[in-house]
Each structure stands twice: as C-alpha cells, then as structure tokens.
Amino acid sequence: MTGARPAWPTIAQLREVTQPPSVRGRRTAEHWTGDLYMRHISPYLTRVLVRAGLSANAVTALMIVTGFAAGPALLLSGLGGAVLAVALTQLQMLWDASDGEVARWRHKTSPLGVFLDRVGHYGTEALLPVGLGARAAGGLDELGDGSGYGWTTLGALLAVIIVLNKSLNDMVHVARAAAGLPRAVDDEATTAPRASGLARLRRWARFVPFHRLYHSIELSLIILGAALVDLVVGDLTGTRVLLVVLIPASLLAVAGHFLAIVTSSRLRAPAPRS
C-alpha cells in the first residue's frame, strides 16, 4: 500500500500493511496461535486502536498489565483462577499482535517498543510459575500461616529457570553485538546444531515440544488442566504434581537450549576473507 495512510483503514488495508510475509512467515518469532487465530482477529482490534489514536507503546503497556495479572489470578481458588489466567494470557497475546500492527501502520517502530515487549513477556512468564507455586501452597489462606513456603519456593525456582531459558536467545544477540557482528540470521542453517547427534535430538523434539510448556499460553493451559484434576480429586494433587514435574523438565529444556546454541553457527564469527 503506497501513499498516505487513511485515518479510518479497512481490514484489507490493515492486513496488507501490518501483516506482510516477513511477519507471517517468521520461523520462530510467531507463536502458533498467531497462524491459528490471533492474526485473523488482531486486525479488528488494531483498527479500533488506530481509530482511537493509541500509540504502539500504549498498546504494549496494555499487554504488560494484562500479562502481569495472569500470575496473581492463580491465587483465586478453584477453576475460576485458572480460567482467568488462561483468558488473560490469550488477551495478552492479542495485544501483542496488535501493538506491532499499530507500529507498522504508523511507521513508528523503536527500541523502546522492543524493550517494553520483552518486559511484558519476561514478566508474565516469570509471574505465572510464581502464581502456580502459591496456588500449590493452597492460596492466600495457607500462605498466611507460612505452611506453604516449600511450594512457593518451587514456584520461584521454576520462574528463575524459565527466565534463564528465555534469556538465552537474547544473550546470543548481546554476544554478537559485543563482538561487532550483525544480528544472526533466523534460518535453519544458522540455528541447527553442527553435531549430528544433537541435530537429530532437536528434530525429534519437534514431535514432543515440551520446551514450549513454559510459554505463557501453554503454561496457563496446562495449569487449567491441573485445576480440572484438582476439581475431580478434591484437593491440590494435580497442581502440585504439575509443579514438581515442571522443575526437572525445565532444567532439561535449558540444558538442551544451551547446547543447541553453542553448537550452532549463531555464535561463530564469519571466516575472514582471503
């Protein structure tokens, strides 16, 4: 679309400008919900936001607040808290789709917007396991008498592991920038481990993508599943078993992610020209 952008865009105009192939075709940056339904819904929200005059950073602020509320929502007992957490993480992802669309429509992308986006996702994915730990402890009532600190400690440990795993990709960009290298190309040839054994394990992991469990969308959904188990058995067995299982699984995900990075071409300097 060329020329001045209309103040009252149509959905077709928004899709043309804000959802180019470079966005819809991203290998790793687009969450699976984007292709499935978020990118089909987001232009309708983006049109409302554009007409309301909101900036992309203002939309990102809404994303941050919505996501940060998902963890504390788990303090509500029963299915209600788990359902609310799922709804909030879904809404956060919708805001996340729309803030980029607003930025592309207005020609106003900035490092601040990228930074705020990272704050929103890191914070949400840290607060959810903290909320899960508090939920496993029995909620606010049990926390008040100090009897559930073991569960809250596990939740905090899981939060640290998740943030560490998430930060590894950003560490790659920081390391390359510090070495004076350009941003790594996000393609299979660059990200694939050079060791054949690790490359094979990485391919197998795609069929059992447990590393995705720590994204806010997936984590909130499995917490809801655990809440359903709790409802059936009449106690917190489902939530507590989930938390215990997630700790070793998250450590395995971090180890695999680390090995995949250091054995790939992402941290290799290009060969000098002869």
N, C-alpha and C positions, 0 to 999 in steps of 0.2 A: 504494500500500500504506500503510495507516494503522496506528497503534498501535505497540507495542514491536516492535523488530526481533528475530526469532528468532536464537539463537546458532548454530543449525545450519540455515541457509536452504537452500531448494531452488533449483534452477537457474531455475525460473519466477519465484520471488520475487526472485532477484538481477536477472534481466533487467528485471522491472517497475520496480525502484528505480534500478538503476545504468545502464540504457540507455534513458532517456526519449527522446522525439522531439527534444528540444533538443540531445541528444548525437548521436544517429544522423542527424539532419537538418542538421548543421552544414555550411555551404557550403565552407569552406576548411580548417577545423581537423581534419577527419577524413581520414586518409590512405586511399588507395584500398584498401589491404589490410584496413582496418577493415571496410568493407562486404563485401569479397570473402570473408574468412575469419577475421580476428582477432577480431571481435566475436562470432562464433559459437563460438570456442574460449575466449575470455577468461573467461566466467562459471565455467567448470570450474576454471580456475586461481584465480580470485577466491574461490571457495568454499573452496578449500584454504587460501588465505591468511587468510581471515576466521576459519576454524576454528582456524588456528594462532595467532591473536591478533596478527598483524603489523599495524602501522600503515601508512597510505598512504605516509608518508615513508620507512619502511623498505623498502617495495616500490620506491619511486623510487630509493633507494640501490642496490638490485639492478639496476635499469635502467641507472644510471650506470656501474656496474662492468662490466656486460655490454657496453654500447656502447663504452666506452673500450678494451675488449680487442680490438675488431674491427680497429682500425688496426694494432697490433702483430702481430696474427695474419697480416697480409700479409707479414711477414718470413719466414714459412715458405715455402720454395721449392715450386714445382710447384703442382698443383691443390689440394693439401691446405690451404695457407694461404688461398687464395681461397674454398674451400668453407667453411672455418671462419669466415671473415669474414661470409659470407652467413648462416650459421647464427646467429652472434652478433647481427647486425642484426635478424634475424627475431625472435629471442628478446627483444631489447631492445624491439621494438615490442609484443610480447605483454605484457611487464612494464608498458609504458607504458599499455596499455589497462586493465590490472588495477589500477594504482595509483589511477587516477581512480574506478574502480568501488568499490574499498575505501573511498576517501574519501567517496563518495556514500552508501555503505551505512552508514558510521559517523557521518555528519553532521559530518565533520571535514575541511573544506577550509580552506586557509590560504595566505597569501602565501609562506610558506616552501616549501610544496609546489610552487607555481608556479615559484618561483625554482630549486628543485632540478631540476624538469623541464627548464627552459631550460638549465641547466648540462649535463644529460645529453645533450640533442640538439646543442647547440653544440659540446660537446667531441667527441662521436662524429663529427660531420660535418667537424670540423677534423682529427681524427686519421686518418681514412680516407685523405684525399689525401696526408698526410704518409707514411703507410704505403705508398701507391701509389708515391710518389717513391722511397722506399727499395727497394721491390720492383723498380722500373725500373732502379735503380742496380746490381742484382744481389744484393741482400740483405746480410746481415751480413758475408759474406766480402769483398765488394767495398768496403763502407763502411770496413772496417778499414784498407785501404791508401789511402783518400782518392780513389780514381779515379771514384767515382760522385757527387761533390758537385753536378755540374750537374743531375742528375736529382732529387736530394733538394731542391735549390733550387726547381726547378719544382713539386715536390710541396708545398713550403711556400708558394709563391706561390699555388697553387691553393687551399690551405687558407684563406689570407687572403681571397681573393676570395669563396669560399663563405661564410665567416663574415660578411663585409660584406653580401653579398646577403641572408643570413638575418636580419641585424640591422635591415635597413631597415623591416620591419614593426614591430619593437619601437620603432624610432625614431619612428614615427608616433604610437604610444601615449604615448611620453615627451613629444613635442612638444605633443600635445593636452593632456596633464596639466599641462605647464608653462604653457600658455595658459589654463588654467582651464576647459577644455572636457571634456565627458564622453567616454567611450570611443566610438570610431567604430562605427557600425552595420555589420555584416559582411553587406551585401547588394549586389546587382549595381548598383543605382542609385548607391551611395556609392563603390564601388571602380572603376567603369568610367571610363576616361579621357574627359574632356569633348571633346577634339579628335577629330573623326570619323576622321581617318586613323589615329591611334593605337588608337582603339577597334576599327577594322577589323583592324589587325595583331594586336591582342590576341585577337580572335575566331579569326583564322587560327592563332595559336599554339596554340590548344587542340587542333588536329588534329596538330600536331607539338610536343608538350610537352617540348622539350629542357631547359627550365628545371627540370624535375623530376629531371634526371640527378644533381643534387647532393644529393638526399636520401639518407640512409644506405642505405635499402633499394635504391633504384635504382642508386646508385653501386657498391655491393657486387656487384650482379648483373652490371653491365657489366664490372667488374673480373674477375669469374669468366669472362665471355665472352672477355675479352682473354687470360686464362690458358689457355683452351682453344686459342686461336690460337697462343700460345707453345708449347703441347704439340705442335701439328701441325707448326710450322715448326722447332722445336728450339732456339729462342732466345727473347729477350725482345722481339721485334718488336711483338707485339700489345700488350703492356703499355706500351711506350714510345710507340707511335703513339697509343694512347688518351690518355696523359698530355699529349702535345703538342696533340692536338685539343681536349682539355677546356679548355685555357687560353683561347684566343680565344672559344670558345663560352661560357665562364663570364663573360668580360668583356661579351659581348653580352647575356647574361641579366641582369647587374647594371644595365647601361645601360637595358634595357627595363623592368626593375622600377622603377628610379628615375623614369623618365619616366611610367610608369603611375601612380605615387604622386602626383607633383607636379602632374599634370594631372587628377587625380580630385578628388572632393569631400572626401577624407579629411582634408586639411589646411586646409580652408576654415571660417572661423568662420560660425556661422549669422547670417543677416541680422537686424539689430536690429528689434524690434517697433515699429510706428508708434503 
